[in-house]
Amino acid sequence: MPMSSMKFARNSRPNVITAKLRDTVAPAAKVAVTLCAASPIAMAASLGPATAAPAWQAGFESRLEILALIETLNANLLASRSATETLTKWCAAHHMAEPVRLVAHLQRDVAKPISPEQRKLLDIGPDEPVAYRRVDLACGSHVLSRADNWYVPSRLTPAMNAALLSSDTPFGRVVRPLHPRRQTLDVKMLWHALPQGWEMQRRPAGSGDSEKLVIPPLLFEHRAVVYAANGQPISEVDESYTAAILDFRPRSRAD
């Protein structure tokens, strides 16, 4: 069984001050500060109730397949330099959209402040402007993840800042010219396909095979710092991966 929480660094979530960038050209841009409270429960509710794709049943074999898929994507993300590239490859490999294109749907009515601890992680002072971006990353109609992103505008180009404020381009694609890499801080498994102690339980033959499996909206969460090739941290991200990563029909169960 996977661990419910894997610590890579101190996991601190103090209340923070959020800045929305007004001037994307000047590095010393002024910011407008707003506050909001956005809990994981509210995030899940906003995604709506989730059920697995029609091919997934509640039986033991199906649950094992789902566990393997979740752990595969989790491992791919941990080994990747870019979550954007990893999700794009996942979407393509599972034929979830045509053409395959990852889009960042901006959530403009959300703001989350940045904490002193986060500023230390980003190696910036208390007065350095920080921009916040909340997006739903979707491939076709499938929202694969929801990402909170605190980034340092002065470490990006004016064109990058403009794109992050106004376009549906994912962060990883926007900053690709900086050759970014990720350092994972924390991984949390929010749901387990198999219950605790499953290996010690008796499983009646065919149990659950005719039942449709209901999965919660959020499956696992990553926190990471994104660095440019020069070693400067440019962003901290908090990404929640959704049940939509399973929205495909396995070939072995196709009609």
C-alpha positions in Angstrom: 0.0 0.0 0.0 1.2 3.5 -0.7 1.9 5.8 2.1 -0.8 8.5 2.7 1.8 11.2 3.0 5.4 11.2 1.9 7.5 14.1 3.3 10.2 15.5 1.2 10.6 18.7 3.1 8.8 20.6 5.9 5.1 20.7 5.0 3.8 24.0 6.3 0.5 25.7 5.3 0.3 28.9 7.3 -2.0 31.7 6.3 -0.5 33.8 3.5 -0.8 37.0 1.6 -1.7 36.8 -2.1 -0.5 39.1 -4.8 -2.0 39.6 -8.2 0.4 41.1 -10.7 -0.8 44.3 -12.4 2.2 45.2 -14.4 3.8 42.3 -16.3 6.6 44.3 -17.9 8.5 46.0 -15.0 10.2 43.6 -12.6 9.3 45.9 -9.7 5.6 45.6 -10.5 3.1 46.6 -7.9 0.5 44.1 -6.7 -3.0 44.2 -5.5 -3.5 42.0 -2.4 -6.6 40.0 -1.7 -7.4 37.2 0.7 -9.5 34.1 0.4 -10.0 30.8 2.1 -10.0 27.8 -0.2 -10.0 24.4 1.6 -9.5 21.0 0.0 -13.1 20.2 0.7 -14.3 23.3 -1.2 -11.9 22.3 -4.0 -13.4 18.8 -4.3 -16.9 20.2 -4.1 -16.2 22.6 -7.0 -15.1 19.7 -9.1 -18.4 18.0 -8.5 -19.1 14.4 -7.6 -16.9 11.9 -9.5 -17.5 8.4 -10.6 -15.0 6.2 -12.4 -15.3 5.7 -16.1 -18.0 3.2 -17.1 -15.4 0.4 -17.6 -14.3 0.4 -13.9 -16.1 -1.9 -11.5 -15.8 -2.3 -7.7 -14.2 -5.7 -7.9 -10.8 -6.6 -6.6 -9.1 -6.9 -10.0 -10.5 -3.5 -11.1 -9.3 -1.9 -7.9 -5.8 -3.4 -8.4 -5.7 -1.9 -11.9 -6.7 1.5 -10.6 -4.1 1.3 -7.9 -1.4 0.5 -10.5 -2.5 3.4 -12.7 -2.5 5.9 -9.8 1.0 4.8 -8.7 2.3 4.9 -12.3 1.2 8.5 -12.8 2.5 9.4 -9.3 5.9 7.9 -10.1 6.0 9.6 -13.6 5.3 13.0 -12.0 8.0 12.5 -9.3 10.5 11.6 -12.0 9.5 14.4 -14.4 10.9 17.9 -14.9 7.4 19.1 -15.9 3.9 18.1 -14.7 2.6 19.7 -18.0 4.6 17.3 -20.1 3.7 14.3 -17.9 0.0 14.9 -18.1 0.1 15.5 -21.9 1.8 12.2 -22.3 -0.7 10.5 -20.0 -3.6 12.0 -22.1 -2.0 10.8 -25.3 -1.2 7.3 -24.1 -4.8 6.8 -23.0 -6.5 8.4 -26.0 -8.4 10.9 -23.8 -8.6 13.7 -26.4 -8.0 14.3 -30.1 -6.0 16.4 -30.7 -4.0 16.0 -27.5 -3.6 19.4 -25.9 -3.3 20.4 -22.3 -5.2 23.6 -21.5 -5.0 25.7 -18.3 -8.5 27.0 -17.4 -7.8 30.1 -15.3 -9.8 30.5 -12.1 -9.8 34.3 -11.8 -12.1 34.6 -8.8 -9.6 32.7 -6.5 -6.7 34.2 -4.6 -4.4 32.6 -2.0 -1.8 34.5 0.0 1.9 33.5 0.1 3.5 32.8 3.5 6.9 33.8 4.9 7.8 30.1 4.7 7.0 30.0 1.0 9.1 33.2 0.5 12.0 31.3 2.0 11.5 28.4 -0.3 11.5 30.9 -3.3 14.5 32.7 -1.8 12.8 36.1 -2.0 12.4 39.0 0.5 9.2 40.2 2.2 8.7 42.9 -0.4 9.3 40.9 -3.6 6.1 40.8 -5.7 4.6 37.4 -6.1 1.8 36.4 -8.5 -0.8 33.7 -7.8 -2.4 31.6 -10.5 -5.1 28.9 -9.9 -5.8 26.7 -12.9 -7.7 23.5 -13.8 -5.5 21.5 -16.2 -7.7 19.8 -18.8 -7.1 17.5 -21.7 -10.2 17.7 -23.8 -13.2 17.5 -21.4 -11.1 15.8 -18.7 -9.9 18.1 -15.8 -6.8 16.1 -14.8 -5.5 18.4 -12.0 -6.1 21.6 -10.2 -3.0 23.6 -9.5 -2.2 26.5 -7.2 0.9 28.4 -8.3 2.9 31.1 -6.6 5.5 32.5 -9.0 8.1 35.3 -9.0 7.4 37.6 -12.0 10.9 39.3 -11.8 12.5 35.9 -12.7 10.4 35.5 -15.8 10.4 37.4 -19.1 7.7 40.0 -19.8 6.2 37.7 -22.4 6.0 34.9 -20.0 4.2 37.1 -17.4 1.8 38.3 -20.0 1.0 34.8 -21.1 0.4 33.6 -17.5 -2.1 36.4 -16.9 -4.1 36.2 -20.1 -3.7 32.9 -21.8 -4.8 29.3 -21.2 -1.2 28.0 -21.6 0.0 25.8 -18.7 2.8 27.2 -16.6 5.3 24.4 -17.6 4.8 25.3 -21.3 5.2 29.0 -20.7 8.5 28.7 -18.8 9.9 25.9 -21.0 12.6 28.3 -22.4 14.0 28.5 -18.8 14.6 24.7 -18.8 12.8 24.2 -15.5 13.1 21.3 -13.1 11.0 20.3 -10.1 11.9 19.5 -6.5 9.1 17.7 -4.7 8.4 18.8 -1.2 5.4 16.6 -0.2 3.2 13.9 -1.7 -0.2 13.0 -0.1 -2.4 10.1 -1.2 -5.9 11.3 -0.7 -7.7 8.0 -1.6 -6.7 4.3 -1.7 -8.2 2.0 -4.3 -7.8 -0.9 -1.8 -8.9 -0.5 1.9 -6.6 -0.7 4.8 -5.8 -4.4 5.6 -7.1 -5.7 2.3 -4.4 -8.3 2.1 -5.8 -10.0 5.2 -9.4 -10.0 4.2 -11.2 -12.9 2.5 -12.5 -11.9 -1.0 -15.5 -13.8 -2.3 -15.1 -14.7 -6.0 -16.6 -12.1 -8.2 -17.3 -9.7 -5.3 -18.1 -6.2 -6.6 -17.6 -7.1 -10.3 -21.1 -6.0 -11.2 -21.0 -2.8 -9.2 -19.9 0.5 -10.5 -17.0 2.0 -8.5 -17.4 5.4 -7.1 -14.2 7.4 -6.7 -13.8 10.7 -4.8 -12.9 13.8 -6.9 -9.3 14.1 -5.7 -6.8 11.2 -5.7 -3.4 12.6 -4.6 -1.5 15.8 -4.1 2.0 17.1 -4.9 3.8 20.2 -3.6 6.9 21.2 -5.4 9.3 24.1 -6.1 10.1 24.8 -9.7 13.7 26.0 -10.5 15.1 27.6 -13.6 18.2 26.2 -15.2 20.3 28.8 -13.4 19.2 27.4 -10.0 16.8 30.2 -9.1 13.4 29.1 -7.7 10.7 30.6 -9.9 7.6 29.0 -8.5 5.9 26.9 -5.8 3.1 24.7 -6.9 0.4 22.7 -5.1 -1.2 20.2 -7.5 -4.3 18.0 -6.8 -4.8 15.2 -9.2 -8.4 14.2 -10.0 -10.4 11.0 -10.7 -10.5 12.2 -14.3 -7.0 10.6 -14.9 -9.0 7.3 -15.0 -11.5 8.6 -17.6 -10.7 6.1 -20.3 -11.8 2.6 -21.2 -9.2 -0.1 -20.8 -8.8 -2.2 -23.9 -9.2 -5.5 -22.0 -12.7 -4.3 -21.0 -13.8 -2.6 -24.2 -17.1 -3.6 -25.6 
